[in-house]
Amino acid sequence: MSIDTETAARVAKLARIKVEDDALPALANEFNTILGFIEQLNEVDVDGVEPMVSVEPMRLKRREDVVTEGDQADRILKNAPDAREGFFAVPKVVE
């Protein structure tokens, strides 16, 4: 796949990046370099390779999901500038 200057200009517009006309050939060349690298990565055989989250095989530490301090809604709502019916009240932002 090859990116021409027209496509580079369209990508820049979609990304809302102002690119001068004289800089479009260099941008198209950079896009082509990136796409070439991606095509090179697609040639790698990854059959049988398990997806990894990290380079170190580890498991996250877990803890019991237990409520330690509950039933404090009244204390929490005392800090609210506006609370109604047991909830924080916020101004309407969507018409």
C-alpha positions as CSV (number, residue, x, y, z in Angstrom):
1,M,0.0,0.0,0.0
2,S,1.3,3.4,-0.9
3,I,0.2,6.8,0.4
4,D,0.2,9.7,-2.0
5,T,0.1,13.4,-1.0
6,E,-3.6,13.6,-1.5
7,T,-4.2,10.8,1.0
8,A,-1.6,12.4,3.4
9,A,-3.6,15.7,3.2
10,R,-6.8,13.9,4.0
11,V,-5.3,12.1,7.0
12,A,-3.9,15.4,8.3
13,K,-7.3,17.0,7.9
14,L,-9.1,14.1,9.7
15,A,-6.5,14.4,12.5
16,R,-7.0,18.1,12.5
17,I,-3.3,18.8,11.9
18,K,-2.4,21.7,9.8
19,V,0.2,20.7,7.2
20,E,1.5,23.1,4.6
21,D,1.3,21.9,1.0
22,D,5.1,21.8,0.6
23,A,5.3,19.4,3.6
24,L,2.8,16.9,2.2
25,P,5.4,14.9,0.2
26,A,7.5,14.4,3.4
27,L,4.5,13.4,5.4
28,A,3.4,10.9,2.7
29,N,6.9,9.5,2.8
30,E,6.7,9.1,6.6
31,F,3.4,7.3,6.3
32,N,4.9,5.0,3.7
33,T,7.8,4.2,6.0
34,I,5.4,3.3,8.8
35,L,3.3,1.2,6.6
36,G,6.4,-0.6,5.3
37,F,7.3,-1.4,8.9
38,I,3.8,-2.8,9.6
39,E,4.0,-4.9,6.5
40,Q,7.4,-6.2,7.7
41,L,5.8,-7.1,11.1
42,N,3.0,-9.0,9.3
43,E,5.6,-11.4,7.8
44,V,6.5,-12.7,11.3
45,D,5.1,-16.2,12.0
46,V,3.2,-16.0,15.3
47,D,1.4,-19.3,15.1
48,G,1.3,-20.9,18.5
49,V,2.5,-17.8,20.3
50,E,0.2,-16.9,23.3
51,P,-0.7,-13.2,23.7
52,M,1.1,-11.5,26.6
53,V,0.2,-8.7,28.9
54,S,3.8,-8.2,30.1
55,V,7.2,-9.6,29.3
56,E,7.3,-11.1,32.8
57,P,4.9,-13.9,33.5
58,M,3.2,-12.7,36.6
59,R,-0.2,-12.5,38.2
60,L,-1.5,-9.4,39.9
61,K,-1.9,-9.4,43.6
62,R,-5.5,-9.9,44.7
63,R,-7.4,-9.0,47.8
64,E,-10.7,-9.9,49.2
65,D,-13.5,-7.7,47.9
66,V,-14.9,-6.7,51.3
67,V,-16.7,-3.5,52.4
68,T,-14.5,-2.0,55.1
69,E,-16.4,1.2,55.7
70,G,-20.0,1.3,54.6
71,D,-23.2,2.9,55.3
72,Q,-21.8,6.5,55.5
73,A,-23.9,8.2,52.8
74,D,-25.0,10.9,55.2
75,R,-21.4,11.8,56.2
76,I,-20.3,11.8,52.5
77,L,-23.3,13.9,51.3
78,K,-22.5,16.6,54.0
79,N,-19.6,17.7,51.8
80,A,-21.8,18.0,48.7
81,P,-22.7,21.5,47.6
82,D,-26.1,20.2,46.5
83,A,-27.6,16.8,47.5
84,R,-31.1,15.6,46.8
85,E,-32.8,12.3,47.9
86,G,-29.5,10.8,49.0
87,F,-27.5,11.6,45.9
88,F,-25.1,14.2,44.7
89,A,-27.0,16.8,42.5
90,V,-25.2,18.4,39.6
91,P,-26.2,21.0,37.1
92,K,-27.7,19.8,33.8
93,V,-24.9,20.0,31.1
94,V,-26.7,18.4,28.2
95,E,-29.7,20.0,26.5
